[in-house]
Amino acid sequence: MADIICVIGNKGGTGKTTLSHMLCQGLGLLGQRSVCVLTDTHREPLDPTDRRYLLADARTRDALGKVTDKIRSLKAWLGVIDGGGNRTEMDRRLYGMADLVLLPFRDSHEDIRTVIRDLDMFPRAYAIPTQWPTNAWQRETAEKAVSELLAPYNDRILDPVFSLSASKQLLQRHIPPNLPTPLANACRAVAHQVVDLLQLPLENDGPLPGILARKSPATESHVMAPAMAVAA
């Protein structure tokens, strides 16, 4: 059965959607089949062309259940559910179905206060710093705040995802066929952390094998067709 990873958190603007797509892209670069699941009703579905992963629309309650059931039936796949923002009840539901839960947070005291509450609410979840500063001084300040305020949760904090303007390309409806190398490396790094947490074996660290190596949505879409049809 496939594993389900949920990216949640009771605050908007922490980079949940960006992280979800970076994670799926990185998993694809590591040779792992994955599906990025949309649940945020304020966002529109994206084009799967040139992505290293599939997309599924689960913006209604019924569709979410059917999409996750479909993903679970796919052997050796991963489903990454973008939980959207500031929806406590949805977060609780996703937490209940997840094999791994990620709580992104930025380098602000407000984000840190919120992620502390979420870490207490979801004891199996891991916090992951996102949009993390690359400037040395800003990074030092951010790391100091984390070490002081999140010390009790140190074993549940993952390595940071640094701020990359190129990451916005993954949220475009159509992405370029070749993403910038720094973005690809960042995606791989995120995926490696998740693979390690789930203790999954990797077939390779190169191009996607099998069905996901195909770039045409016409040849890929049948894999999630039943779930997509329900979501539509």
QUIWO-V822874 format. One record per backbone hydrogen bond with DSSP energy under -1.0 kcal/mol. NH is the residue of the N-H (numbers start at 0). CO is the residue of the C=O. Records with the same first field share a line. If there is no record, write none. Layout:
NH->CO  CO
//
This chain:
2->76
4->78
5->99
6->80
7->101
10->8
18->14
19->15
20->16
21->17
22->18
23->19
24->20
25->21
26->22
27->23
28->24
29->25
30->27
31->26
34->77
35->53
36->79
37->55
42->39
46->172
50->47
53->33
55->35
57->37
63->59
64->60
65->61
66->62
67->63
68->64
69->65
70->66
71->67
72->68
73->70
76->73
77->32
78->2
79->34
80->4
81->36
82->6
85->8
90->86
91->87
92->88
93->89
94->90
95->91
97->93
98->3
99->3
101->5
102->125
104->127
107->105
111->107
112->108
113->109
114->110
115->111
116->112
117->113
118->114
119->115
120->116
121->117
124->121
125->100
126->155
127->102
129->104
131->160
138->134
139->135
140->136
141->137
142->138
143->139
144->140
145->141
146->142
147->143
148->144
149->145
152->149
153->150
155->152
156->153
157->126
160->128
162->131
166->163
167->164
168->165
169->166
170->167
171->168
183->179
184->180
185->181
186->182
187->183
188->184
189->185
190->186
191->187
192->188
193->189
194->190
195->191
196->192
197->193
199->194
212->209
213->210
218->215
219->215
220->216
222->219
227->223
228->224
229->225
230->226
231->227
//
